[in-house]
Amino acid sequence: MLIKFLGILDIIAAISFWIFGIFGIVPTIIIVLFAIYLLVKGLLFIISSDLASIIDIIISLVMFLSLSITLPQIVVIILALVLIQKGVLSLFA
């Protein structure tokens, strides 16, 4: 149940990041909250030496970076797709 909930949050984070990165219409506080969520989740599960945890940490750092600079759209799209994929796989686990 927890994995499915975290998967849904990953999908919502990805969609929010995509809308923020492409259109800029999502409030920055939402991006900050999702970046903190991904960072905490990545740090909690890094104990298991899981590649997905490292990806969560990297994406959260890029999300924080996107608050200061404009990222290329392809970077935003790729990271959003990776998060969506992780979320969907979590729903089927």
OpenMM code with the backbone's topology and positions (N, CA, C; nanometers):
from openmm import Vec3, app, unit

residues = "MET LEU ILE LYS PHE LEU GLY ILE LEU ASP ILE ILE ALA ALA ILE SER PHE TRP ILE PHE GLY ILE PHE GLY ILE VAL PRO THR ILE ILE ILE VAL LEU PHE ALA ILE TYR LEU LEU VAL LYS GLY LEU LEU PHE ILE ILE SER SER ASP LEU ALA SER ILE ILE ASP ILE ILE ILE SER LEU VAL MET PHE LEU SER LEU SER ILE THR LEU PRO GLN ILE VAL VAL ILE ILE LEU ALA LEU VAL LEU ILE GLN LYS GLY VAL LEU SER LEU PHE ALA".split()
positions = [
    Vec3(0.0821, -0.1194, 0.0000),
    Vec3(0.0000, 0.0000, 0.0000),
    Vec3(0.0866, 0.1260, 0.0000),
    Vec3(0.1926, 0.1258, 0.0813),
    Vec3(0.2816, 0.2415, 0.0878),
    Vec3(0.3521, 0.2635, -0.0459),
    Vec3(0.3920, 0.1549, -0.1103),
    Vec3(0.4627, 0.1669, -0.2386),
    Vec3(0.3711, 0.2283, -0.3438),
    Vec3(0.2440, 0.1901, -0.3426),
    Vec3(0.1490, 0.2459, -0.4388),
    Vec3(0.1267, 0.3947, -0.4129),
    Vec3(0.1189, 0.4331, -0.2854),
    Vec3(0.1020, 0.5741, -0.2505),
    Vec3(0.2233, 0.6560, -0.2947),
    Vec3(0.3426, 0.6036, -0.2707),
    Vec3(0.4642, 0.6725, -0.3134),
    Vec3(0.4711, 0.6802, -0.4658),
    Vec3(0.4225, 0.5770, -0.5342),
    Vec3(0.4180, 0.5788, -0.6801),
    Vec3(0.3256, 0.6878, -0.7316),
    Vec3(0.2112, 0.7038, -0.6676),
    Vec3(0.1182, 0.8103, -0.7075),
    Vec3(0.1812, 0.9470, -0.6843),
    Vec3(0.2505, 0.9628, -0.5713),
    Vec3(0.3185, 1.0901, -0.5447),
    Vec3(0.4287, 1.1165, -0.6476),
    Vec3(0.4987, 1.0123, -0.6913),
    Vec3(0.6004, 1.0287, -0.7960),
    Vec3(0.5367, 1.0783, -0.9260),
    Vec3(0.4221, 1.0215, -0.9618),
    Vec3(0.3542, 1.0632, -1.0851),
    Vec3(0.3074, 1.2081, -1.0740),
    Vec3(0.2517, 1.2453, -0.9603),
    Vec3(0.2073, 1.3841, -0.9402),
    Vec3(0.3271, 1.4791, -0.9419),
    Vec3(0.4380, 1.4376, -0.8810),
    Vec3(0.5594, 1.5199, -0.8823),
    Vec3(0.6100, 1.5388, -1.0246),
    Vec3(0.6066, 1.4323, -1.1036),
    Vec3(0.6538, 1.4400, -1.2425),
    Vec3(0.5672, 1.5338, -1.3244),
    Vec3(0.4370, 1.5219, -1.3099),
    Vec3(0.3464, 1.6090, -1.3861),
    Vec3(0.3645, 1.7539, -1.3436),
    Vec3(0.3775, 1.7773, -1.2137),
    Vec3(0.3985, 1.9142, -1.1644),
    Vec3(0.5297, 1.9723, -1.2159),
    Vec3(0.6354, 1.8909, -1.2131),
    Vec3(0.7658, 1.9373, -1.2607),
    Vec3(0.7614, 1.9658, -1.4107),
    Vec3(0.6920, 1.8814, -1.4850),
    Vec3(0.6799, 1.9020, -1.6293),
    Vec3(0.6059, 2.0325, -1.6587),
    Vec3(0.4941, 2.0552, -1.5910),
    Vec3(0.4175, 2.1783, -1.6128),
    Vec3(0.4995, 2.2997, -1.5704),
    Vec3(0.5723, 2.2876, -1.4593),
    Vec3(0.6575, 2.3976, -1.4136),
    Vec3(0.7708, 2.4249, -1.5125),
    Vec3(0.8362, 2.3200, -1.5581),
    Vec3(0.9521, 2.3369, -1.6456),
    Vec3(0.9177, 2.3837, -1.7849),
    Vec3(0.8018, 2.3429, -1.8368),
    Vec3(0.7642, 2.3793, -1.9729),
    Vec3(0.6836, 2.5091, -1.9754),
    Vec3(0.5828, 2.5185, -1.8884),
    Vec3(0.4921, 2.6324, -1.8932),
    Vec3(0.5147, 2.7343, -1.7817),
    Vec3(0.5746, 2.6919, -1.6712),
    Vec3(0.6034, 2.7829, -1.5609),
    Vec3(0.4816, 2.8271, -1.4830),
    Vec3(0.3744, 2.7463, -1.4836),
    Vec3(0.2521, 2.7906, -1.4169),
    Vec3(0.2268, 2.7229, -1.2818),
    Vec3(0.3150, 2.6347, -1.2408),
    Vec3(0.3016, 2.5712, -1.1093),
    Vec3(0.3767, 2.6578, -1.0078),
    Vec3(0.3146, 2.6869, -0.8934),
    Vec3(0.3849, 2.7664, -0.7916),
    Vec3(0.5148, 2.6988, -0.7465),
    Vec3(0.6145, 2.7788, -0.7199),
    Vec3(0.7447, 2.7246, -0.6829),
    Vec3(0.7403, 2.6450, -0.5526),
    Vec3(0.6482, 2.6799, -0.4629),
    Vec3(0.6405, 2.6079, -0.3361),
    Vec3(0.6048, 2.4606, -0.3589),
    Vec3(0.5240, 2.4335, -0.4599),
    Vec3(0.4883, 2.2943, -0.4898),
    Vec3(0.6111, 2.2188, -0.5386),
    Vec3(0.6923, 2.2824, -0.6221),
    Vec3(0.8147, 2.2189, -0.6711),
    Vec3(0.9111, 2.1953, -0.5553),
    Vec3(0.9214, 2.2920, -0.4653),
    Vec3(1.0079, 2.2767, -0.3479),
    Vec3(0.9609, 2.1583, -0.2629),
    Vec3(0.8307, 2.1482, -0.2405),
    Vec3(0.7784, 2.0383, -0.1582),
    Vec3(0.8039, 1.9030, -0.2245),
    Vec3(0.7832, 1.8933, -0.3553),
    Vec3(0.8093, 1.7665, -0.4227),
    Vec3(0.9587, 1.7351, -0.4268),
    Vec3(1.0427, 1.8371, -0.4395),
    Vec3(1.1872, 1.8144, -0.4381),
    Vec3(1.2317, 1.7644, -0.3006),
    Vec3(1.1756, 1.8217, -0.1956),
    Vec3(1.2076, 1.7754, -0.0598),
    Vec3(1.1572, 1.6331, -0.0413),
    Vec3(1.0365, 1.6053, -0.0894),
    Vec3(0.9810, 1.4698, -0.0800),
    Vec3(1.0730, 1.3684, -0.1488),
    Vec3(1.1160, 1.3989, -0.2702),
    Vec3(1.2023, 1.3063, -0.3433),
    Vec3(1.3378, 1.2898, -0.2750),
    Vec3(1.3915, 1.3989, -0.2203),
    Vec3(1.5198, 1.3923, -0.1512),
    Vec3(1.5097, 1.3054, -0.0258),
    Vec3(1.4064, 1.3275, 0.0527),
    Vec3(1.3889, 1.2487, 0.1751),
    Vec3(1.3653, 1.1019, 0.1406),
    Vec3(1.2805, 1.0763, 0.0416),
    Vec3(1.2539, 0.9377, 0.0020),
    Vec3(1.3806, 0.8707, -0.0496),
    Vec3(1.4580, 0.9439, -0.1281),
    Vec3(1.5830, 0.8883, -0.1787),
    Vec3(1.6817, 0.8583, -0.0688),
    Vec3(1.6921, 0.9482, 0.0286),
    Vec3(1.7850, 0.9259, 0.1392),
    Vec3(1.7390, 0.8133, 0.2310),
    Vec3(1.6086, 0.7983, 0.2478),
    Vec3(1.5578, 0.6903, 0.3329),
    Vec3(1.5823, 0.5533, 0.2712),
    Vec3(1.5653, 0.5439, 0.1404),
    Vec3(1.5769, 0.4140, 0.0755),
    Vec3(1.7151, 0.3874, 0.0161),
    Vec3(1.8090, 0.4798, 0.0325),
    Vec3(1.9432, 0.4582, -0.0225),
    Vec3(2.0163, 0.3478, 0.0544),
    Vec3(1.9680, 0.3175, 0.1729),
    Vec3(2.0277, 0.2109, 0.2531),
    Vec3(2.0239, 0.0785, 0.1774),
    Vec3(1.9180, 0.0597, 0.0984),
    Vec3(1.9040, -0.0658, 0.0236),
    Vec3(1.9885, -0.0671, -0.1033),
    Vec3(2.0693, 0.0351, -0.1245),
    Vec3(2.1559, 0.0467, -0.2428),
    Vec3(2.0761, 0.0321, -0.3720),
    Vec3(1.9631, 0.0980, -0.3751),
    Vec3(1.8732, 0.0907, -0.4886),
    Vec3(1.9043, 0.2035, -0.5865),
    Vec3(1.9103, 0.1711, -0.7144),
    Vec3(1.9357, 0.2720, -0.8172),
    Vec3(1.8234, 0.3750, -0.8216),
    Vec3(1.7018, 0.3327, -0.7923),
    Vec3(1.5876, 0.4247, -0.7938),
    Vec3(1.6049, 0.5345, -0.6888),
    Vec3(1.6662, 0.5034, -0.5759),
    Vec3(1.6896, 0.6035, -0.4718),
    Vec3(1.7901, 0.7080, -0.5191),
    Vec3(1.8904, 0.6636, -0.5892),
    Vec3(1.9894, 0.7574, -0.6436),
    Vec3(1.9240, 0.8473, -0.7480),
    Vec3(1.8362, 0.7894, -0.8290),
    Vec3(1.7643, 0.8681, -0.9290),
    Vec3(1.6748, 0.9707, -0.8609),
    Vec3(1.6075, 0.9327, -0.7514),
    Vec3(1.5245, 1.0278, -0.6766),
    Vec3(1.6079, 1.1450, -0.6262),
    Vec3(1.7260, 1.1170, -0.5733),
    Vec3(1.8120, 1.2231, -0.5211),
    Vec3(1.8571, 1.3152, -0.6337),
    Vec3(1.8962, 1.2588, -0.7461),
    Vec3(1.9413, 1.3403, -0.8600),
    Vec3(1.8279, 1.4281, -0.9117),
    Vec3(1.7085, 1.3689, -0.9262),
    Vec3(1.5950, 1.4466, -0.9764),
    Vec3(1.5580, 1.5572, -0.8780),
    Vec3(1.5645, 1.5296, -0.7485),
    Vec3(1.5326, 1.6339, -0.6510),
    Vec3(1.6332, 1.7490, -0.6581),
    Vec3(1.7607, 1.7162, -0.6779),
    Vec3(1.8607, 1.8228, -0.6906),
    Vec3(1.8383, 1.9047, -0.8175),
    Vec3(1.7999, 1.8389, -0.9251),
    Vec3(1.7702, 1.9110, -1.0489),
    Vec3(1.6446, 1.9972, -1.0310),
    Vec3(1.5475, 1.9478, -0.9567),
    Vec3(1.4276, 2.0279, -0.9299),
    Vec3(1.4635, 2.1537, -0.8513),
    Vec3(1.5499, 2.1390, -0.7513),
    Vec3(1.5956, 2.2569, -0.6777),
    Vec3(1.6706, 2.3524, -0.7715),
    Vec3(1.7527, 2.2976, -0.8587),
    Vec3(1.8280, 2.3788, -0.9537),
    Vec3(1.7357, 2.4526, -1.0494),
    Vec3(1.6250, 2.3896, -1.0864),
    Vec3(1.5333, 2.4511, -1.1813),
    Vec3(1.4634, 2.5744, -1.1239),
    Vec3(1.4686, 2.5905, -0.9940),
    Vec3(1.4096, 2.7096, -0.9333),
    Vec3(1.4948, 2.8331, -0.9588),
    Vec3(1.6254, 2.8133, -0.9836),
    Vec3(1.7150, 2.9265, -1.0059),
    Vec3(1.7449, 2.9518, -1.1518),
    Vec3(1.7540, 2.8454, -1.2301),
    Vec3(1.7864, 2.8620, -1.3719),
    Vec3(1.6809, 2.7919, -1.4566),
    Vec3(1.6737, 2.8316, -1.5807),
    Vec3(1.5819, 2.7673, -1.6738),
    Vec3(1.6518, 2.6472, -1.7366),
    Vec3(1.5937, 2.5314, -1.7172),
    Vec3(1.6505, 2.4086, -1.7726),
    Vec3(1.6043, 2.3902, -1.9169),
    Vec3(1.6848, 2.3238, -1.9978),
    Vec3(1.6374, 2.2894, -2.1325),
    Vec3(1.5133, 2.1996, -2.1221),
    Vec3(1.4213, 2.2191, -2.2142),
    Vec3(1.2964, 2.1437, -2.2089),
    Vec3(1.3182, 1.9939, -2.2178),
    Vec3(1.4180, 1.9511, -2.2920),
    Vec3(1.4434, 1.8081, -2.3059),
    Vec3(1.4832, 1.7458, -2.1720),
    Vec3(1.5563, 1.8194, -2.0899),
    Vec3(1.5956, 1.7696, -1.9577),
    Vec3(1.4719, 1.7535, -1.8704),
    Vec3(1.3843, 1.8528, -1.8737),
    Vec3(1.2610, 1.8469, -1.7948),
    Vec3(1.1756, 1.7282, -1.8395),
    Vec3(1.1629, 1.7099, -1.9700),
    Vec3(1.0804, 1.6013, -2.0229),
    Vec3(1.1380, 1.4653, -1.9847),
    Vec3(1.2684, 1.4485, -1.9986),
    Vec3(1.3307, 1.3200, -1.9655),
    Vec3(1.3148, 1.2885, -1.8176),
    Vec3(1.3404, 1.3858, -1.7312),
    Vec3(1.3278, 1.3609, -1.5873),
    Vec3(1.1835, 1.3333, -1.5478),
    Vec3(1.0895, 1.4038, -1.6094),
    Vec3(0.9483, 1.3783, -1.5807),
    Vec3(0.9089, 1.2381, -1.6262),
    Vec3(0.9572, 1.1961, -1.7414),
    Vec3(0.9263, 1.0612, -1.7900),
    Vec3(0.9858, 0.9539, -1.6993),
    Vec3(1.1061, 0.9771, -1.6493),
    Vec3(1.1676, 0.8811, -1.5576),
    Vec3(1.0842, 0.8698, -1.4294),
    Vec3(1.0392, 0.9833, -1.3770),
    Vec3(0.9566, 0.9798, -1.2561),
    Vec3(0.8225, 0.9116, -1.2817),
    Vec3(0.7635, 0.9388, -1.3965),
    Vec3(0.6367, 0.8733, -1.4304),
    Vec3(0.6567, 0.7227, -1.4405),
    Vec3(0.7657, 0.6825, -1.5043),
    Vec3(0.7938, 0.5397, -1.5179),
    Vec3(0.8104, 0.4746, -1.3807),
    Vec3(0.8849, 0.5407, -1.2903),
    Vec3(0.9028, 0.4877, -1.1554),
    Vec3(0.7686, 0.4777, -1.0836),
    Vec3(0.6857, 0.5780, -1.1012),
    Vec3(0.5545, 0.5774, -1.0355),
    Vec3(0.4648, 0.4667, -1.0868),
    Vec3(0.4626, 0.4484, -1.2193),
    Vec3(0.3796, 0.3440, -1.2781),
    Vec3(0.4289, 0.2058, -1.2352),
    Vec3(0.5598, 0.1867, -1.2350),
    Vec3(0.6144, 0.0579, -1.1915),
    Vec3(0.5831, 0.0317, -1.0436),
    Vec3(0.5798, 0.1355, -0.9641),
    Vec3(0.5442, 0.1203, -0.8230),
    Vec3(0.3972, 0.0795, -0.8076),
    Vec3(0.3125, 0.1295, -0.8955),
    Vec3(0.1718, 0.0925, -0.8886),
    Vec3(0.1495, -0.0538, -0.9228),
    Vec3(0.2337, -0.1084, -1.0100),
    Vec3(0.2193, -0.2484, -1.0501),
    Vec3(0.2977, -0.3439, -0.9606),
    Vec3(0.3741, -0.2912, -0.8668),
    Vec3(0.4544, -0.3781, -0.7791),
    Vec3(0.3689, -0.4454, -0.6743),
] * unit.nanometer
topology = app.Topology()
chain = topology.addChain("A")
for resn in residues:
    res = topology.addResidue(resn, chain)
    for name in ("N", "CA", "C"):
        topology.addAtom(name, app.Element.getBySymbol(name[0]), res)
